[in-house]
Amino acid sequence: MKQKIAFLSAGCILLLLAFALPAQSCVGRILTLSIDNTVEQKLIGQLLATYITERTGTTVNLTTVLDVKASEDLIAQCKADIFLNYIKVGMAGMGDADTTADTQESYSLVKQYYLEKDNMVWLKPLGYKGPLQESAGKGTTGLSLAVPVTTKDVLDRFPVLDRVINKLSGRIDDRTIQQLIQKAQTEGVKVAVKGFLKAQNLI
């Protein structure tokens, strides 16, 4: 009888450990985040890399490419795991040069289209509009919400990643990113993003 109780107890412990593992499944793993060479994407790329590492223990490598299309190609080729896209760019990729009047509707259309077509997952918008010019803020023509994009395969390998990144949603508005860019120019990108994340109680 005692042996049976001990066996059942051991089984319960193993089950509890099995359920606990997904929360730690990112630890010790490596993600590749693709960015272009603009001030904006260098900043947001470093912010995402720092945040993901601090929250999950995952190492994030940044790889720099020519533009958003090149990042999308890397994702499609499984040579990168995350990149930054924009709703209007996504709509253009659907063959629709104009977004609808409703931003949420445009986001929903893009999200559904790329999930069905390319297995890509558009996470929640960060809050600011881009892509920004090198000098940050040269007009607003063609700007739309910036959105981190990954794939279902990546989320299968890193099951908490979407929940972690989605906590940034709405926290980086147009004013905030301008302030971050200015701080990065004087303090350095790593210092600026770490200060922001700490101030927001995100790390």
C-alpha positions as CSV (number, residue, x, y, z in Angstrom):
1,M,0.0,0.0,0.0
2,K,2.8,2.4,1.0
3,Q,4.5,1.6,-2.4
4,K,1.3,2.4,-4.3
5,I,1.0,5.8,-2.4
6,A,4.6,6.6,-3.1
7,F,4.2,5.8,-6.8
8,L,1.0,8.0,-7.1
9,S,2.8,10.8,-5.3
10,A,5.8,10.6,-7.7
11,G,3.4,10.6,-10.6
12,C,1.7,13.8,-9.4
13,I,5.0,15.5,-9.0
14,L,6.0,14.6,-12.5
15,L,2.7,15.9,-13.9
16,L,3.2,19.2,-12.0
17,L,6.7,19.6,-13.4
18,A,5.4,18.9,-16.9
19,F,2.8,21.6,-16.6
20,A,5.4,24.0,-15.2
21,L,7.9,23.5,-18.0
22,P,6.3,25.7,-20.8
23,A,6.8,28.8,-18.7
24,Q,10.5,28.2,-18.7
25,S,10.8,26.7,-22.2
26,C,12.5,29.8,-23.6
27,V,15.4,29.6,-21.2
28,G,18.7,28.8,-22.8
29,R,17.3,29.1,-26.3
30,I,18.3,31.6,-29.1
31,L,16.1,33.9,-31.2
32,T,17.1,35.9,-34.2
33,L,15.5,39.3,-34.6
34,S,15.9,40.9,-38.1
35,I,16.0,44.7,-38.3
36,D,17.0,47.3,-41.0
37,N,19.7,49.9,-40.6
38,T,17.4,52.8,-39.5
39,V,17.6,54.5,-36.1
40,E,14.0,53.4,-35.4
41,Q,14.5,49.7,-36.0
42,K,17.9,49.6,-34.3
43,L,16.2,51.1,-31.2
44,I,13.1,48.9,-31.2
45,G,15.2,45.8,-32.1
46,Q,17.5,46.4,-29.1
47,L,14.4,47.1,-26.9
48,L,12.8,43.8,-27.9
49,A,16.1,41.9,-27.5
50,T,16.7,43.3,-24.1
51,Y,13.1,42.8,-22.9
52,I,12.9,39.2,-24.2
53,T,16.2,38.2,-22.7
54,E,15.4,39.8,-19.3
55,R,11.9,38.3,-19.1
56,T,12.6,34.8,-20.5
57,G,16.4,34.1,-20.3
58,T,16.4,33.7,-24.1
59,T,19.4,34.9,-26.0
60,V,18.3,37.3,-28.9
61,N,20.7,37.9,-31.8
62,L,20.1,41.0,-34.0
63,T,20.7,40.7,-37.7
64,T,20.7,43.8,-39.9
65,V,19.2,43.7,-43.4
66,L,18.4,46.3,-46.1
67,D,14.7,46.8,-45.5
68,V,11.4,45.3,-44.2
69,K,11.0,43.1,-47.3
70,A,14.4,41.5,-46.7
71,S,13.4,40.8,-43.1
72,E,10.2,39.2,-44.3
73,D,12.2,37.0,-46.7
74,L,14.5,35.9,-43.8
75,I,11.4,34.9,-41.8
76,A,10.0,32.9,-44.7
77,Q,13.3,31.1,-45.1
78,C,13.4,30.3,-41.4
79,K,16.7,32.3,-41.1
80,A,15.1,34.8,-38.6
81,D,12.4,34.5,-35.9
82,I,11.0,38.0,-35.4
83,F,10.9,41.3,-37.4
84,L,9.2,44.7,-37.3
85,N,6.5,45.5,-39.9
86,Y,3.9,48.1,-40.5
87,I,0.2,47.8,-41.2
88,K,0.3,49.8,-44.5
89,V,3.3,47.8,-45.7
90,G,1.4,44.6,-44.9
91,M,-1.7,45.9,-46.8
92,A,0.5,46.7,-49.8
93,G,1.8,43.2,-49.7
94,M,-1.8,42.0,-50.0
95,G,-2.1,44.0,-53.2
96,D,-4.0,46.8,-51.4
97,A,-2.2,50.1,-51.6
98,D,-4.7,51.8,-49.2
99,T,-5.6,50.9,-45.7
100,T,-9.2,51.1,-44.7
101,A,-10.4,54.1,-42.7
102,D,-10.5,51.9,-39.6
103,T,-7.0,51.0,-38.2
104,Q,-8.3,48.0,-36.2
105,E,-10.0,46.6,-39.3
106,S,-6.8,47.0,-41.4
107,Y,-4.8,45.3,-38.6
108,S,-7.3,42.4,-38.5
109,L,-7.2,42.0,-42.3
110,V,-3.4,41.9,-42.4
111,K,-3.2,39.6,-39.4
112,Q,-5.6,37.1,-41.0
113,Y,-4.1,37.3,-44.5
114,Y,-0.5,36.6,-43.4
115,L,-1.4,33.9,-41.0
116,E,-3.3,32.0,-43.7
117,K,-0.8,32.7,-46.5
118,D,2.6,32.5,-44.8
119,N,2.0,31.1,-41.3
120,M,3.1,34.5,-40.0
121,V,1.7,35.9,-36.7
122,W,1.2,39.6,-36.4
123,L,1.4,40.4,-32.7
124,K,-0.2,43.4,-31.0
125,P,0.9,46.9,-32.4
126,L,3.5,48.6,-30.2
127,G,1.7,51.9,-30.4
128,Y,3.7,54.3,-32.6
129,K,3.5,54.8,-36.3
130,G,6.4,54.1,-38.7
131,P,8.5,53.5,-40.6
132,L,10.3,56.6,-39.4
133,Q,12.9,58.5,-41.4
134,E,16.6,58.4,-40.3
135,S,16.2,61.7,-38.6
136,A,13.0,60.5,-36.9
137,G,9.8,62.4,-37.7
138,K,10.2,63.8,-41.2
139,G,6.5,64.1,-41.9
140,T,3.8,61.5,-41.4
141,T,2.9,60.4,-45.0
142,G,2.6,56.7,-45.3
143,L,3.1,56.0,-41.6
144,S,1.1,53.3,-39.9
145,L,1.2,51.2,-36.7
146,A,4.4,49.3,-36.1
147,V,3.9,45.6,-35.3
148,P,6.3,42.8,-34.3
149,V,5.8,39.8,-36.5
150,T,6.8,36.1,-36.0
151,T,5.5,32.7,-37.1
152,K,3.5,29.9,-35.7
153,D,6.5,27.6,-35.8
154,V,8.5,30.1,-33.6
155,L,5.6,30.3,-31.1
156,D,5.5,26.5,-30.9
157,R,9.1,26.6,-30.0
158,F,8.8,29.6,-27.6
159,P,5.3,29.2,-26.2
160,V,5.4,32.3,-23.9
161,L,6.9,34.7,-26.5
162,D,3.7,36.2,-27.8
163,R,2.4,36.9,-24.3
164,V,5.7,38.5,-23.4
165,I,5.9,40.8,-26.5
166,N,2.2,41.7,-26.4
167,K,2.8,43.3,-23.0
168,L,4.6,46.1,-24.9
169,S,1.4,46.9,-26.8
170,G,0.4,50.5,-26.6
171,R,3.4,51.4,-24.4
172,I,5.5,53.0,-27.1
173,D,3.5,55.8,-28.7
174,D,4.7,58.4,-31.1
175,R,6.0,60.7,-28.4
176,T,7.7,57.9,-26.5
177,I,9.7,56.7,-29.5
178,Q,10.9,60.3,-30.2
179,Q,12.0,60.6,-26.6
180,L,13.8,57.2,-26.8
181,I,15.6,58.1,-30.0
182,Q,16.8,61.4,-28.4
183,K,18.0,59.5,-25.3
184,A,19.7,56.9,-27.5
185,Q,21.7,59.6,-29.3
186,T,23.1,60.9,-26.0
187,E,23.1,57.9,-23.7
188,G,23.4,55.0,-26.2
189,V,20.7,52.6,-27.4
190,K,21.2,49.9,-24.7
191,V,21.1,52.4,-21.9
192,A,18.0,54.2,-23.3
193,V,15.9,51.0,-23.8
194,K,16.9,49.5,-20.5
195,G,15.9,52.7,-18.7
196,F,12.6,52.7,-20.4
197,L,11.8,49.1,-19.6
198,K,12.7,49.6,-16.0
199,A,10.6,52.8,-15.8
200,Q,7.6,50.8,-17.2
201,N,8.2,48.0,-14.6
202,L,8.7,45.6,-17.5
203,I,12.0,44.3,-16.3
